[in-house]
């Protein structure tokens, strides 16, 4: 790989936390680097050879977006959404090709881990110690009143939202465990410290991403099948975390105490009636499902779910905060915007990522980390639009390519 391509790839990874750019279509600064990187990488192999026969689910995913955009009420909005999808798909294609250079891929993984750890460390004192009274840079974090938790400080680390940082921490944490595998002495201690920082940062985002984090950690650590009782106990804990996080995203009992609710609800639990507030995550899914039932085949049109939330706001079903929100659930959003065709194409794409390459127990530590990170992010797709996360496509590239680089050790327990 040329020196230019190497440095551009590193620059792209370093820029991933810089979420706010002011560029059109919510583009990030790294998106300006990516096309140049693609051109630089074609000096090694023409772009036409990067596409593989097993990429047909990705092609189908993009084709469905194109078709449903063209037949929608607002084709221009749909085509803008397609452009965003093509941009993140290019991340997958380019970085999968770069895995032919094992040393570069390992460097990129280290760069991603250390970058996310650095922005997390920078955020903690600013958000929680508040060295400047009355001033907390929104870029690094903010205080928020959350359901069940009340007023808390939440890390953001330069990303657009704490949720996005939480998902990036998930990926960085499991990669840090892989980089730690097989090391000894000072190197092992250093990667252990980095992993600890990342794990602490995950919980300090106070986001739903902890659900996928729990699944990823257990799946990676127990991938080679250590003691059965320990594995069962770990999986029981991870499943409990997933259930708790998702249940807490539905209804907050009691009167409204923050602006995350969209309206009062009541339900019965063991014969007792409970009154509370319907949380917006559940309300957005309700709206998406209703929209899908109204347009089951091809949906509203890609990128056009905002019409439904605006209508819900005008009808008094949403407050102003959610009048133009995405569904915050990839599958429900895809069904609402591209119908059953879109939903099936998304599931096929996910399946192709999970099935690519050798079995998890036979992969190298780095390949296993990338695949388990993808699994964790898909778990979190219930409450986040993870398909917009560039680092999801980056992890998928490292996990799905059969010739992904072997690392220096593949010990079953990192």
VOVEX-770261 format. One record per residue: x, y negated, z of N, C-alpha, C in turn. Coordinates in steps of 0.001 Angstrom, whole numbers, padded with zeros to 6 digits, always signed. Layout:
XYZXYZXYZ;...
***
This chain:
+000845+001184+000000+000000+000000+000000+000890-001247+000000;+000518-002243-000786+001337-003442-000891+001334-004207+000427;+002390-005008+000630+002489-005795+001855+001315-006760+001970;+000901-007355+000844-000225-008289+000866-001487-007594+001356;-001762-006402+000831-002962-005675+001238-002912-005338+002726;-001739-004961+003218-001600-004643+004635-001957-005836+005509;-001392-006981+005195-001631-008161+006026-003069-008664+005899;-003654-008551+004731-005048-008957+004566-005978-008040+005364;-005657-006745+005392-006477-005810+006164-006387-006131+007649;-005204-006419+008122-005023-006786+009534-005767-008088+009845;-005666-009066+008943-006363-010335+009146-007866-010129+009217;-008379-009272+008352-009830-009009+008368-010256-008458+009727;-009519-007496+010250-009865-006892+011531-009781-007917+012659;-008744-008775+012635-008593-009792+013672-009756-010777+013649;-010314-011047+012477-011393-012021+012345-012770-011464+012704;-012889-010172+012946-014203-009597+013216-014936-010246+014388;-014265-010619+015491-015010-011264+016587-015476-012686+016286;-014953-013300+015239-015303-014696+014956-016630-014696+014207;-017720-014668+014972-019030-014480+014364-019651-015728+013788;-019362-016881+014352-020025-018115+013911-019129-018858+012928;-019590-018959+011691-018779-019595+010659-019467-020783+010013;-020800-020799+010036-021532-021841+009333-021629-021605+007842;-021124-020467+007372-021184-020141+005952-022600-019705+005562;-022960-019824+004282-024292-019410+003840-024534-017926+004089;-025814-017572+004262-026253-016181+004394-025598-015478+005587;-025270-016240+006619-024660-015688+007836-023352-014956+007555;-022669-015355+006510-021373-014741+006205-020364-015109+007282;-019404-014235+007506-018351-014484+008474-017050-014797+007749;-016086-015352+008499-014824-015732+007865-014136-014521+007238;-014269-013375+007880-013662-012180+007315-014218-011805+005961;-015468-012200+005691-016075-011890+004393-015367-012615+003253;-014670-013711+003567-013890-014402+002545-012592-013653+002245;-012110-012910+003245-010867-012160+003084-011101-010859+002322;-012283-010253+002540-012543-008911+002018-012398-008784+000499;-012966-009683-000312-012795-009529-001763-011335-009623-002196;-010578-010497-001553-009155-010631-001884-008426-009341-001507;-008786-008777-000358-008209-007506+000058-008534-006403-000940;-009775-006367-001416-010166-005348-002387-009340-005459-003660;-009143-006682-004123-008348-006882-005335-006903-006456-005103;-006355-006824-003937-004971-006452-003631-004815-004939-003548;-005835-004262-002999-005758-002809-002857-005885-002083-004195;-006500-002714-005184-006649-002057-006493-005311-001913-007212;-004280-002558-006727-002959-002392-007349-002441-000983-007127;-002930-000319-006066-002539+001061-005806-003381+002032-006616;-004676+001746-006726-005594+002618-007448-006751+001772-007959;-007145+001923-009232-008246+001132-009779-009518+001306-008963;-010306+000239-008877-011517+000245-008064-012480+001350-008490;-012529+001652-009774-013447+002671-010265-013203+004041-009677;-011994+004316-009219-011670+005622-008649-011978+005707-007154;-012412+004605-006570-012717+004619-005144-014046+005313-004861;-014904+005352-005841-016239+005934-005655-016147+007443-005773;-016834+008152-004900-016814+009603-004879-018221+010148-005064;-018295+011413-005503-019597+012035-005741-020445+012061-004469;-019799+012221-003306-020543+012292-002050-021061+010940-001584;-020815+009896-002360-021312+008564-002006-022728+008309-002520;-023374+009339-003069-024704+009106-003633-025711+008596-002595;-025646+008993-001291-026605+008393-000343-026435+006884-000196;-025186+006418-000257-024953+004975-000195-025519+004297-001438;-025295+004901-002598-025838+004350-003839-027360+004305-003793;-027966+005359-003269-029429+005402-003170-029937+004336-002212;-029251+004162-001097-029618+003143-000102-029649+001759-000742;-028617+001444-001519-028543+000136-002172-029560+000025-003306;-029783+001125-004031-030748+001111-005136-032154+000855-004618;-032520+001497-003517-033855+001279-002946-034020-000183-002544;-032976-000760-001967-033041-002186-001618-033273-003037-002853;-032558-002725-003934-032716-003487-005175-034134-003380-005715;-034650-002168-005793-035986-001955-006371-037053-002640-005525;-037002-002433-004211-038026-003038-003352-037898-004557-003299;-036706-005070-003533-036534-006526-003595-037201-007087-004847;-036987-006422-005976-037507-006930-007251-039020-006909-007313;-039661-005958-006620-041122-005872-006692-041800-006554-005505;-041017-007198-004659-041591-007853-003477-042162-009219-003845;-042817-009841-002862-043412-011162-003090-042349-012237-003255;-041173-012024-002666-040089-013003-002754-038807-012295-003198;-038654-012050-004504-037477-011324-004995-036151-011991-004625;-036129-013307-004593-034868-013992-004278-034407-013669-002862;-035344-013628-001915-034993-013273-000543-034488-011833-000473;-035125-010958-001231-034696-009571-001254-033309-009396-001846;-033009-010170-002887-031690-010066-003517-030600-010638-002609;-030925-011652-001821-029958-012153-000838-029653-011067+000199;-030685-010351+000593-030488-009258+001552-029622-008161+000933;-029841-007889-000333-029021-006900-001035-027560-007342-001078;-027336-008635-001280-025963-009140-001302-025268-008899+000034;-026000-009055+001138-025429-008775+002454-025082-007293+002584;-025975-006439+002097-025706-005007+002171-024508-004616+001313;-024384-005218+000162-023225-004937-000689-021934-005380-000005;-022002-006470+000746-020820-006971+001434-020336-005986+002486;-021259-005468+003309-020832-004520+004344-020480-003166+003741;-021144-002796+002632-020775-001547+001960-019358-001628+001408;-018952-002824+000992-017588-003006+000500-016577-002771+001615;-016942-003113+002862-016066-002817+003996-015792-001320+004056;-016844-000536+003921-016714+000918+003968-015821+001429+002836;-016071+000985+001628-015334+001489+000465-013856+001096+000537;-013598-000154+000892-012212-000632+000920-011412+000054+002022;-011961+000079+003230-011183+000636+004338-011113+002159+004277;-012064+002798+003653-011920+004231+003424-010756+004495+002494;-010615+003663+001483-009492+003824+000561-008163+003575+001262;-008165+002633+002191-006923+002314+002899-006477+003443+003831;-007372+004388+004151-006971+005491+005019-005935+006392+004356;-005708+006217+003056-004630+006966+002394-003273+006609+002998;-003173+005436+003600-001964+005007+004295-002187+005243+005786;-001663+006363+006293-001918+006753+007677-001384+005725+008669;-000187+005221+008414+000415+004258+009336-000413+002976+009393;-000897+002518+008241-001707+001300+008205-003012+001502+008968;-003670+002639+008778-004937+002879+009457-004759+002908+010959;-003679+003525+011425-003419+003531+012857-003144+002114+013371;-002440+001318+012581-002187-000075+012947-003487-000862+013015;-004386-000618+012071-005667-001319+012058-006506-000941+013272;-006473+000335+013649-007216+000763+014835-006660+000079+016085;-005338+000045+016206-004718-000641+017347-005085-002122+017351;-005051-002736+016166-005369-004160+016065-006793-004425+016511;-007729-003590+016088-009128-003773+016476-009274-003642+017989;-008687-002602+018567-008794-002375+020006-008215-003555+020786;-007020-003988+020411-006363-005058+021154-007061-006405+020952;-007621-006628+019770-008357-007872+019524-009599-007950+020390;-010365-006856+020425-011586-006843+021244-011236-006948+022726;-010155-006272+023148-009729-006388+024549-009315-007815+024884;-008648-008484+023958-008183-009850+024197-009345-010820+024349;-010359-010724+023453-011489-011651+023564-012317-011348+024804;-012336-010090+025216-013043-009736+026452-012338-010337+027667;-011028-010186+027706-010249-010751+028818-010384-012273+028861;-010394-012900+027689-010525-014359+027643-011893-014814+028137;-012906-013983+027951-014272-014361+028314-014548-014222+029795;-013955-013211+030430-014294-012914+031826-014050-014103+032762;-012868-014707+032786-012677-015827+033729-013530-017034+033400;-013767-017270+032109-014554-018441+031724-016013-018280+032141;-016560-017063+031968-017979-016836+032252-018237-016662+033742;-017327-015968+034435-017611-015600+035823-016887-016466+036849;-015707-016959+036530-014986-017815+037479-015284-019293+037251;-015668-019640+036026-016067-021006+035675-015035-022041+036103;-013865-022007+035479-012827-022976+035853-013210-024415+035580;-014180-024594+034686-014653-025954+034410-016106-026035+034866;-016375-026603+036031-017740-026625+036582-018737-027217+035597;-019840-026503+035454-020903-026974+034583-020660-026759+033112;-019535-026108+032760-019240-025936+031343-018789-024496+031084;-019535-023792+030282-019158-022449+029850-019238-022414+028321;-018120-022267+027623-018177-022238+026155-019106-021133+025659;-020123-021504+024910-021096-020526+024424-020433-019462+023555;-019304-019813+022956-018606-018859+022112-018151-017638+022901;-017842-017815+024191-017301-016729+025010-018361-016050+025867;-019447-016720+026148-020493-016128+026963-021433-017178+027496;-022418-016720+028233-023403-017657+028768-024171-016988+029887;-024867-017794+030668-025772-017278+031687-027141-017062+031066;-027822-016022+031538-029153-015728+031016-029970-015051+032100;-031274-015292+032073-032201-014629+032987-032793-013438+032260;-032420-012243+032686-032800-011021+031988-033893-010270+032734;-034700-009493+032008-035664-008629+032685-034965-007699+033670;-035556-007531+034846-035069-006643+035906-033819-007166+036617;-032934-007864+035907-031639-008251+036475-031607-009677+037001;-032466-010542+036494-032439-011934+036910-031322-012706+036224;-030791-013713+036905-029768-014578+036320-028407-013886+036376;-027784-013702+035209-026467-013058+035120-025615-013808+034100;-024300-013670+034241-023391-014148+033215-023133-013027+032228;-023162-013329+030941-023009-012301+029911-021836-012656+028993;-020938-011711+028818-019821-011920+027903-020303-011925+026460;-019652-012747+025644-019938-012758+024208-018658-012570+023400;-017554-013058+023893-016259-012786+023281-016090-013259+021856;-016796-014323+021455-016682-014823+020091-017703-014245+019140;-018296-013105+019482-019317-012502+018630-020603-013320+018685;-021515-013031+017765-022753-013799+017701-023592-013630+018954;-023618-012430+019514-024447-012146+020675-023698-011217+021629;-024088-011175+022906-023514-010188+023820-023760-008758+023345;-024904-008523+022714-025222-007186+022192-024183-006749+021162;-023783-007667+020322-022795-007331+019296-021432-007047+019931;-021050-007846+020924-019804-007569+021634-019870-006206+022304;-021008-005887+022938-021151-004597+023592-020945-003439+022640;-021461-003559+021437-021285-002493+020449-019854-002433+019937;-019205-003590+019793-017789-003596+019411-016938-002965+020506;-017287-003213+021768-016557-002618+022886-016703-001097+022882;-017874-000627+022491-018090+000827+022371-017063+001442+021421;-016922+000828+020233-015984+001336+019233-014551+001225+019737;-014208+000064+020288-012837-000158+020745-012477+000787+021882;-013410+001051+022785-013136+001918+023932-012762+003328+023490;-013553+003898+022603-013272+005288+022215-012005+005364+021354;-011717+004326+020584-010454+004291+019846-009269+004178+020809;-009444+003427+021900-008386+003326+022901-008117+004681+023544;-009186+005453+023792-008993+006802+024329-008212+007674+023351;-008506+007516+022056-007779+008298+021054-006311+007886+020987;-006050+006594+021077-004668+006110+021057-003911+006543+022307;-004635+006759+023387-004044+007219+024635-003703+008706+024586;-004407+009459+023758-004251+010913+023733-002822+011307+023368;-002272+012235+024116-000939+012740+023821+000199+011840+024231;-000123+010633+024712+000941+009727+025170+001341+010079+026593;+002466+009576+027006+002932+009792+028367+003636+008537+028860;+003846+008494+030166+004591+007389+030736+003914+006053+030570;+004718+005036+030230+004231+003674+030125+003199+003476+029041;+003356+004158+027908+002403+004008+026800+001021+004509+027208;+000985+005646+027878-000302+006182+028329-000956+005247+029349;-000147+004732+030266-000676+003816+031274-001224+002543+030630;-000530+002068+029600-000970+000841+028927-002317+001045+028242;-002466+002157+027520-003735+002407+026841-004848+002702+027842;-004489+003295+028985-005484+003501+030041-005985+002155+030558;-005078+001212+030737-005461-000123+031202-006362-000819+030192;-006008-000690+028920-006831-001308+027868-008229-000696+027866;-008310+000639+027954-009612+001305+027966-010440+000866+029168;-009791+000661+030307-010496+000209+031510-011067-001187+031316;-010290-002064+030718-010771-003423+030425-011988-003366+029505;-011916-002537+028494-013010-002439+027535-014272-001878+028191;-014106-000865+029050-015263-000294+029740-015907-001317+030670;-015071-002059+031407-015619-003095+032287-016348-004164+031480;-015754-004561+030359-016395-005556+029511-017738-005092+028986;-017846-003803+028678-019114-003246+028191-020243-003525+029173;-020004-003263+030439-021057-003458+031434-021301-004934+031715;-020296-005778+031478-020466-007207+031721-021158-007931+030575;-021465-007220+029495-022318-007818+028462-023792-007724+028857;-024103-006826+029799-025490-006610+030219-026392-006400+029004;-025963-005531+028104-026704-005305+026870-027143-003848+026761;-028042-003604+025810-028522-002241+025566-027422-001323+025049;-026319-001891+024630-025262-001087+024019-024666-000069+024974;-024937-000215+026277-024414+000748+027245-024983+002141+026988;-026140+002230+026348-026721+003541+026028-025828+004298+025042;-025493+003661+023946-024605+004291+022978-023214+004492+023533;-022786+003582+024412-021475+003704+025046-021401+005003+025843;-022454+005304+026605-022472+006526+027410-022417+007760+026512;-023195+007773+025447-023206+008914+024527-021843+009085+023859;-021255+007986+023411-019948+008048+022751-018873+008601+023676;-018832+008094+024900-017805+008533+025848-017915+010026+026129;-019137+010509+026373-019322+011927+026678-019015+012785+025453;-019476+012350+024289-019259+013133+023073-017777+013249+022755;-017008+012179+022965-015582+012226+022662-014819+013065+023685;-015062+012823+024954-014298+013505+026002-014584+015004+026011;-015845+015387+025732-016222+016795+025806-016354+017441+024428;-015713+016855+023415-015896+017349+022054-015351+018761+021852;-014346+019181+022622-013747+020499+022432-014293+021517+023414;-015342+021154+024156-016028+022109+024999-015308+022541+026244;-014947+021598+027140-014392+021993+028425-015452+022692+029288;-015273+022713+030577-016134+023478+031473-017606+023160+031241;-018405+024220+031164-019822+024047+030870-020554+023219+031924;-020364+023471+033233-021074+022635+034221-020736+021149+034094;-019454+020848+033869-019073+019447+033712-019701+018821+032492;-019754+019588+031411-020351+019073+030186-021842+018813+030372;-022553+019739+031014-023983+019563+031257-024244+018355+032148;-023424+018191+033178-023606+017057+034084-023376+015732+033355;-022321+015686+032528-022021+014464+031789-023129+014125+030801;-023627+015133+030091-024697+014873+029129-025998+014478+029827;-026255+015055+030986-027451+014664+031742-027381+013191+032127;-026190+012755+032549-026013+011349+032913-026167+010443+031700;-025580+010834+030566-025673+010009+029361-027118+009895+028886;-027845+011003+028891-029246+010975+028465-030079+010117+029414;-029768+010197+030710-030486+009363+031678-030261+007883+031398;-029028+007524+031031-028726+006130+030695-029525+005703+029466;-029554+006540+028444-030284+006206+027211-031773+006017+027503;-032361+006933+028264-033792+006845+028583-034077+005594+029406;-033234+005320+030401-033452+004158+031265-033361+002853+030481;-032337+002739+029643-032144+001511+028875-033323+001270+027939;-033773+002324+027275-034874+002146+026323-036203+001922+027024;-036404+002560+028176-037629+002310+028933-037675+000867+029427;-036505+000352+029833-036446-001027+030312-036639-002041+029193;-036611-001579+027941-036802-002474+026801-038258-002575+026385;-039145-001911+027130-040551-001893+026737-041384-002899+027536;-041414-002724+028844-042275-003550+029693-041526-003916+030958;-041661-005173+031377-041138-005601+032666-042308-005757+033625;-042372-004922+034678-043496-005040+035622-043510-006395+036317;-044705-006801+036702-044843-008048+037452-045078-009241+036548;-045215-010422+037130-045448-011642+036348-044212-012035+035555;-044425-012854+034535-043317-013292+033685-042287-014051+034497;-040998-013624+034353-039928-014289+035089-038844-014806+034158;-039050-014680+032862-038075-015126+031870-038798-015265+030542;-038052-015615+029491-038695-015796+028181-038454-014612+027249;-038164-013437+027819-038002-012245+026999-039330-011542+026745;-040343-011872+027529-041653-011289+027322-042440-012035+026266;-043428-011337+025682-044249-011972+024649-045727-011983+025027;-046068-011352+026131-047467-011364+026531-047745-010327+027599;-048825-010519+028354-049154-009591+029444-049684-008261+028921;-049364-007188+029642-049893-005853+029341-050207-005169+030667;-051025-004136+030611-051292-003322+031795-051366-001869+031376;-050952-000986+032265-050956+000446+031967-051033+001206+033287;-051346+002478+033181-051491+003302+034368-050289+004218+034535;-049772+004320+035754-048690+005228+036099-049130+006031+037309;-049336+007325+037129-049736+008226+038217-050992+007705+038924;-051935+007227+038124-053206+006785+038670-053250+005348+039130;-052106+004699+039189-052057+003300+039625-051886+002388+038416;-052621+001288+038389-052510+000347+037280-051383-000644+037544;-050511-000764+036563-049349-001645+036656-049516-002777+035647;-049306-003992+036089-049386-005158+035213-047973-005684+034969;-047713-006148+033765-046389-006653+033452-046369-007426+032149;-045170-007651+031651-044957-008389+030405-044380-007462+029350;-044962-007457+028159-044423-006701+027040-043148-007399+026567;-042037-006669+026579-040751-007238+026195-040664-007314+024671;-039950-008303+024173-039978-008583+022735-039425-007429+021901;-038503-006632+022451-038013-005494+021677-039164-004573+021290;-040059-004308+022239-041212-003450+021959-042192-004145+021024;-042402-005451+021232-043345-006193+020391-042874-006242+018939;-041579-006425+018727-041052-006441+017364-041232-005083+016691;-041057-004005+017434-041268-002672+016861-042738-002459+016518;-043616-002934+017398-045047-002848+017105-045382-003565+015801;-044842-004753+015658-045100-005543+014457-044528-004864+013223;-043324-004307+013348-042703-003614+012219-043522-002399+011817;-044001-001650+012803-044778-000451+012493-046102-000824+011802;-046754-001864+012299-047995-002329+011671-047741-002766+010234;-046627-003453+010029-046284-003898+008683-046028-002703+007769;-045352-001698+008291-045103-000484+007503-046415+000191+007118;-047358+000277+008050-048640+000910+007746-049407+000124+006683;-049219-001198+006651-049876-002024+005634-049213-001876+004267;-047904-001583+004238-047163-001465+002976-046275-000215+003040;-046876+000976+003064-046115+002188+003385-045101+002622+002342;-045299+002321+001092-044419+002863+000064-043148+002037-000117;-043309+000741-000336-042138-000095-000626-041954-001252+000342;-042806-001399+001336-042608-002398+002372-042873-003827+001936;-042577-004738+002856-042761-006170+002599-041774-006711+001584;-040593-006129+001567-039486-006638+000776-038288-006858+001677;-037100-006518+001236-035893-006666+002063-035699-008101+002540;-035359-008256+003821-035101-009570+004378-036320-010431+004582;-037522-009842+004511-038742-010633+004564-039609-010341+005781;-039043-009660+006781-039805-009365+007988-040163-010635+008746;-039399-011697+008563-039680-012957+009238-041078-013477+008970;-041661-013122+007836-043040-013535+007547-044004-012960+008576;-043746-011727+008997-044631-011080+009956-044479-011687+011347;-043256-011971+011760-043081-012567+013081-043599-014005+013115;-043484-014705+012000-044044-016051+011930-045570-015993+012053;-046164-015021+011373-047622-014880+011470-048030-014521+012901;-047232-013639+013553-047531-013279+014941-047438-014498+015850;-046476-015376+015566-046350-016601+016356-047553-017510+016133;-047948-017669+014886-049088-018527+014591-050372-017992+015222;-050453-016678+015381-051637-016068+015995-051533-016008+017511;-050413-016510+018063-050253-016537+019502-049750-015247+020120;-049295-014321+019288-048812-013035+019813-047337-013079+020184;-046571-014042+019652-045158-014218+019974-044953-015644+020456;-043944-015843+021309-043584-017215+021630-042568-017723+020603;-042225-018991+020708-041413-019627+019668-040052-018963+019500;-039531-018359+020557-038203-017748+020481-038134-016631+019450;-039266-015982+019175-039260-014796+018312-040046-014998+017018;-040256-016237+016644-041092-016504+015468-040394-016138+014165;-039070-015988+014170-038368-015613+012929-037239-014632+013255;-037583-013582+013998-036599-012612+014441-036616-011374+013543;-035456-010738+013351-035443-009433+012696-036019-008389+013639;-036312-007195+013154-036959-006176+013996-036100-005701+015158;-034782-005903+015100-033859-005434+016132-033997-003927+016349;-034236-003237+015253-034268-001771+015215-034112-001393+013753;-033001-000755+013407-032699-000542+011986-033754+000279+011263;-034152+001392+011843-035097+002255+011140-036450+001587+011008;-036962+000977+012086-038254+000306+012008-038198-000869+011034;-037099-001598+011049-036959-002708+010117-036908-002249+008677;-036184-001153+008441-036097-000620+007072-037458-000139+006592;-038221+000524+007467-039562+000967+007093-040463-000228+006778;-040380-001274+007591-041229-002443+007382-040881-003165+006090;-039596-003256+005769-039172-004066+004620-039050-003283+003322;-038772-001968+003400-038612-001179+002171-039436+000095+002168;-040342+000229+003120-041280+001333+003113-040638+002683+003382;-041387+003732+003085-040901+005090+003328-039670+005385+002484;-039585+004793+001304-038394+004987+000465-037157+004426+001162;-037312+003271+001761-036187+002672+002474-035809+003465+003705;-036817+003928+004461-036531+004694+005660-035802+005992+005357;-036259+006706+004332-035614+007966+003972-034191+007734+003470;-033985+006687+002695-032635+006417+002176-031677+006056+003305;-032182+005363+004338-031344+005033+005484-030960+006300+006250;-031919+007185+006476-031635+008431+007190-030664+009311+006405;-030790+009324+005094-029853+010095+004272-028437+009533+004382;-028322+008216+004399-027009+007588+004531-026388+007938+005876;-027165+007820+006943-026649+008190+008260-026216+009651+008284;-027041+010517+007709-026706+011931+007680-025412+012203+006934;-025182+011468+005852-023947+011669+005079-022727+011263+005894;-022849+010232+006719-021737+009826+007580-021427+010904+008619;-022477+011478+009176-022283+012450+010253-021793+013795+009734;-022111+014109+008479-021742+015411+007923-020400+015390+007204;-019885+014232+006888-018642+014139+006119-017464+014606+006956;-016522+015264+006312-015298+015664+006996-015478+016942+007789;-014436+017374+008476-014478+018623+009234-015326+018504+010493;-015539+019648+011164-016297+019659+012417-015593+018802+013459;-016392+018251+014374-015846+017331+015371-014730+017976+016183;-014902+019256+016555-013919+019907+017420-012584+020150+016733;-012554+020073+015374-011312+020321+014639-010672+019047+014109;-011284+017909+014357-010737+016644+013869-009600+016175+014766;-008783+015293+014233-007775+014638+015053-008477+013707+016040;-007740+013270+017049-008330+012390+018063-008863+011110+017431;-008132+010530+016472-008572+009283+015859-009820+009484+015009;-009860+010568+014237-011056+010856+013442-012254+011102+014353;-012039+011852+015440-013130+012136+016374-013638+010848+017014;-012723+009949+017364-013122+008682+017979-013984+007871+017023;-013593+007816+015773-014364+007046+014799-015755+007638+014615;-015838+008969+014525-017141+009601+014330-018035+009424+015550;-017488+009608+016754-018317+009437+017942-018736+007978+018116;-017912+007044+017659-018314+005636+017690-019516+005404+016782;-019496+006022+015602-020644+005905+014689-021898+006465+015346;-021781+007620+015997-022935+008214+016679-023477+007253+017739;-022582+006688+018549-023017+005757+019584-023716+004532+019022;-023205+004010+017927-023833+002840+017306-025209+003195+016747;-025359+004396+016210-026670+004800+015707-027660+004987+016857;-027180+005450+018015-028044+005502+019199-028529+004098+019541;-027648+003129+019436-028006+001750+019766-028850+001079+018689;-028974+001714+017529-029780+001116+016456-031244+001010+016840;-031657+001679+017917-033036+001568+018394-033338+000145+018849;-032320-000553+019356-032533-001909+019877-031587-002940+019268;-031023-002644+018125-030119-003598+017474-030069-003301+015982;-029755-004319+015204-029604-004151+013753-028148-003813+013473;-027742-002594+013809-026323-002231+013736-025809-002145+012306;-026702-002013+011336-026243-001937+009942-025621-003247+009482;-025823-004309+010249-025177-005589+009936-023807-005722+010583;-023441-004774+011446-022167-004849+012154-021054-004337+011252;-020118-005198+010920-019015-004777+010037-018227-003628+010641;-018092-003629+011973-017280-002581+012592-017958-001215+012541;-019282-001159+012334-019925+000141+012088-019412+000737+010782;-019367-000069+009744-018922+000409+008437-017427+000717+008473;-016696-000009+009288-015276+000261+009463-015079+001629+010121;-015824+001887+011195-015733+003180+011868-016186+004311+010952;-017237+004073+010181-017710+005103+009250-016650+005424+008206;-015924+004407+007776-014850+004637+006802-013761+005514+007391;-013377+005246+008619-012327+006030+009261-012794+007441+009588;-014105+007620+009782-014624+008928+010190-015009+009818+009020;-015448+009231+007915-016112+010029+006881-015197+010485+005766;-014013+009937+005693-013124+010287+004588-012344+011546+004939;-012452+012633+004182-011777+013883+004540-010267+013744+004686;-009674+012770+003998-008226+012606+004066-007820+011523+005060;-008714+011232+006029-008380+010239+007048-007121+010679+007771;-006350+009717+008257-005002+010036+008742-005011+010876+010004;-004185+011901+010052-004019+012598+011320-003245+011705+012266;-003566+011759+013554-002800+010968+014490-001780+011841+015190;-001081+011241+016104+000081+011905+016690-000317+013026+017638;-001574+013015+018093-002026+014083+018964-003526+014238+018814;-004001+015420+019025-005442+015676+018955-005878+016497+020151;-005373+016130+021309-005734+016838+022519-007223+016718+022763;-007891+017780+023223-009327+017735+023395-009808+016730+024401;-009019+016479+025445-009404+015497+026450-008411+014361+026466;-008886+013131+026136-007971+011999+026012-007476+011562+027364;
***
